[in-house]
């Protein structure tokens, strides 16, 4: 995903009182919000990182960590190729064709 994106996690759980995402380098803990055996968390991703999902209930803390990797793709300068095509019959029109490639959303500017 492009760096700077906001990621939203949704977990369906049973017998879980608390769910946390533990990020490394830099260390950060995100505690998910609970509603009816579901947990939701969101976070803006600025760099590639490893993270662990930690579950907790009244009986114990999960002993086997569940580890994941999230990869952020750095923004790149957009590349735009523009080509002009002349109207060869009446010479009154000019058509433009463009190809745009980039890793983030395209915004219209006027």
ABEGO torsion letter per residue (X at the ends): XBBGBBBBBBBBBBGBABBBBBBBOBBBBBBBBBBGGBBBBBBBBABBBBBBBBBBBAABBBABBBBBBBBBBBBBBBBBBBBBBBBAAAGABBBBBBBBBBABBBBBBX
